[in-house]
Amino acid sequence: MDIRQIEYFAEVAKQSNFTKAASVLHISQPSLSKTIKNLEDELGAPLFYRGANQLDLTDAGKALLVNAKTVLHAFENLTSELNDVIDLKKGEIKIGIPPIIGAAFFSKLISTYKEAYPAIEMLLTEVGSNTIKNGVAEGALDIGLVCNVPVKQGNFETIKLVKDPLMLIVHNDSLLATKGAIEFLDIKDEPFILYRRDFSLHDRIIEACEEHGFYPNVVCESSQKDFMVEMVEAKLGVALLPSKICQQINNGNITAIPFAKPVVNLELGMIWRKNKYLPFAVREFISMSRDA
């Protein structure tokens, strides 16, 4: 028994006439009659009393019709649900975003997507890039917006979205605040307010320091840029933040200084798991990101 047989049976029962039912279904009467006969043979019971001028349901036919209506209604709902998903009317996307950079760099993209597909539910999780990579690899996240796209892509598909050099923020009382630009070695003796260890920029900054012959004196680690700015304002140390974020800092006690030769860049990208089926809503978000 398949859905086509059930649909044909229900229409014959509704019309009480094979000819009318065949016309509604846009098939020939012999084909419809054969389908109903095959269904009766499969069930081992007649479904209709076939009189000269009348077509009535048997007890077996009445029982089947009650359940057929339920099945056809459920099938209609399923079809509509699938069409909604395919048409991006419904669905969800689970996205991981690093809290230090998320709002500054991706809010416009997310807003544009929500405006285009308001019924798509977006589940945003703020965690560090390393945690995001694990979440995407394990399937807990559909998409990861990460700092520093992995060089070895491994299990990920990736696209690069933004490359933004880090700048140094210092308190205005610092001697560095008087400089228009600095070299990376100028900060080797400074106490660092650094990203937490689950952020890929933490590792990248440590690597840059080691490449310049020193290991940073880390006095504080945080996942929140506002807290890092507050620590710099309290004269506890210096911090390295993306230039776009530095431009948004509205604090008269803080100075942002560019590096003469940028050493560390915030490379924002998107990752998703390779060889995994992507729902339509996810694929459309990726497509919009490419065009952004």
N, C-alpha and C positions, 0 to 999 in steps of 0.2 A: 504494500500500500504506500502510495506517495502523495504528496500534496496536490498534484494535478488531479489524481483520481478523486480525492476528497472534494476539491473545488467543483469538479464536474458533477459529482453526486449531489452536492448541496444545491447547485443551480437547477438540476432536474427536479429535485424535491420542491424548490421554490416555484418553478413554473408549472409543475405537474404535467409536463409535456416535453417530450424529447425534441420535437421540432423547434419549439420556442427556445428551449435551453440551448440547442445547437446554434441558433441564430445569435443569442446573447454572447455565447462563448466563441463565436466566429470559427466554428469547426463544422464538418459535415455531420449529418445525423447518423450515418452508419458508423463513423468513427466514434461518436459519443456513445452509441448503443454498445459498441464493442468494448469500450472502456468500462462501462457500468457492468457488463456481463463478466469481464475479467475480474472486477472487484468482487462481484457476487461469488464467483468461483473461488477466489482467494479466501473469502470469509466463510464459504460453505453454507450460505443462506441467501435466499432471495431478498432483495431490498424493496421491490415494488410489486404490487398487484397490477398486472397489465390487462386492463379491460378494454373493450372496444372503443369506448369514448372517455375512459377515465384511467388515471394513473395514481394509485394510492400507495402510501408507505406501508410496508409490513412492520411487524413489531421489531424485527431486526433493523429495518430501515429507520424507524423512529429513534431507536437507541443510538444508531450511528449518527443521525442528524444532530442530536443533542451534543454529542462530543465533537462532531465535525465543525459546528459553529465555534466551539471553544478553540479548536485547533486552528481554524482559519483566522480567528481574531488574534490569536497569539502570533501567527505567522505574519499577519499584517503589521502588528506592533514591531516584530523583529525586523521586518523589511524597512519600516519607517525609521527605526533606530539606526540601522546600518546606513540608510541613505543620509540621515542627519550627520552621522560621523563622517561619511565620505564627503558630504557637502560642508564639513567643518562647522556644523551648527551646534554640535555637542562634542564632548571629549575633555581630556585634561592633559596637562604637561607638567612634569615634575622637573624643576630647574634648580640647580645649585649655583649660588652667586656669592663670591667673596664679599663680606660686609664692608671692607675698607674701600672697595672700588665700585660695588654694585650700582648704587643709586646714581653716581656721577656719570657712569659710562653707558649703562644699559636701560635707564628709565625711559628714554625716548623710544627705544626699540620695543620695550614691553608695552608702553602706552599705545604705540601705533598698532601693535598686534591685537591688543584688547579692543581697540576701536573698530578694527576690521572684523573680529570674531568675538563678540561680547559673551557668547554662551560657552566659550572654552574656559575651563577652570584652570588657572595657573597656580601651581603650588610651588612657592619660592622658599628655598632653604638657604639661610646665610651661614656658610662655613668656609674654612680655608680651602685653597685650591687643591692641596694634597688630599684632603678629605673628600672633596668633590670628585676627584679622579677615581678614588676608591668607590664612591657611590655610583658613578656611571659604570665602572667595571663590573660591579655586583648587581646592577639592574635597579638599584633603589632610586636612581635619578635617570631621567630620559636624556637630559642635556646638562652639560656643565659649562658655565662661563668661567674661564680660568685665567689666572695670571701666568704668563709664560707658557705657551703651548709646548707640550712635550716634544723634544727633538726626536726621540725614538717613539714613534706613534704607537707601536705595539698593537693593542686591542682597540685603539681609538681611530675614528675618522675625525679630522680637525679642519678648521678654517681659522685664519688669523683675521682679526677685526681691527685692532688698534695697536699702535706702538707709541708709547708715551715715556719720555725720559724722566727719571727721578730727579727731584731737586732737594736741596737741604733746607730744612727750616730750623731757625735758631732764635733765641731771645734777642731782642734789640740790644741788650747790654753786652752781647758776645762780640769779641773782636772780629769774628768772621762776618758780622752783620754789615760791616763797612765795605765789604768787597762786592764788586759787581759780578764776579764769577770766581769760582774756586777750582783747585785741582783736588783730585780724590785724596791725595796724601795729606791735604790740609786738615782732614778730619780724623787722622789716626789716633790722636790723643784725646778725642772728645768722648764723653760717655754717650752711649747710644740708647735711644728709645726705639726698640725694634719690633717688627711684626712677630706674632706668635709663631711657634715652630711648625704648626700645621699649614702655614702659608708658604707658598713656593718662593715668594720674594725674600723671606727670611734666609733661605738657603742661598739665593742668588747674591744677596748683599754680603753674607759671610764669605762666599767664594770670591767676590770682588775685593774684599779687604785682604784676604790671603794672597790673592794675585798681586797685590801692591805691598806685600811684605809685612802685614800686621794682622792681628786678630782683634776685633772690636771689643771694647769694654761695654758689655750690655748690662744696663742697670734696670731695664724694664722691658717687658714684652706685652703686647696687646693686640687685640683683634679689632679695636675700635679707633678710627682715625681721630675722632673728637677727643678721646682720652689721651692719645699721643700728643696732640696739639696742646692739651692742658698741661701735660708733663713738661713739654718744652717751655711753656709759659711760666711754669714754676721753677725754671732754671735747673731741672734735673738732668738735662741732656739735649742732644740734637736728634732729629729724625729725618729720614728720607721718605718723601711722599711723591707720588706722581704729579707732574706739573699741572695737570688739569685740576687736581684736588687742591694744590697749593694756590691756584688762582682763585679758588672759591673760599679760601680762609679769610674771614673778616675779623681780624684780631690785630689791634694796633701795637701789641707788644711782640709780634712775631714778624720775622723777615724771612722770605723765601729767596734762596740763592741758587742760580743754575750752576752746573759744572761746565767748565770750559770745554771739556771733552766728555760728553755723557758716557758713563761706564755701565750703569745699570738702567735698563729700560723696562717699563711695565708693558709686556706684550700680551694684550688681551686677546683671547681666542675662545672658540667654542669647540667642545668635544662631545662625541656621542659614540656608543659602542659599535665597533665594527661587526658586520655580519649579523646584526640584530634587526628584526622587523620593526620599522618605525611607523607608528600610527600617523594618519593623515595630518592631524593637528601638529604633530612634532615636525613632520617633513615641511609643512608650510612655514613654521617658525624658522627653521633652518634656511629655507629659501628667502624669507624676508631678511634674515641676517646677512646673507650674501649680498643682497641688493642695497643694504643700509649704507 
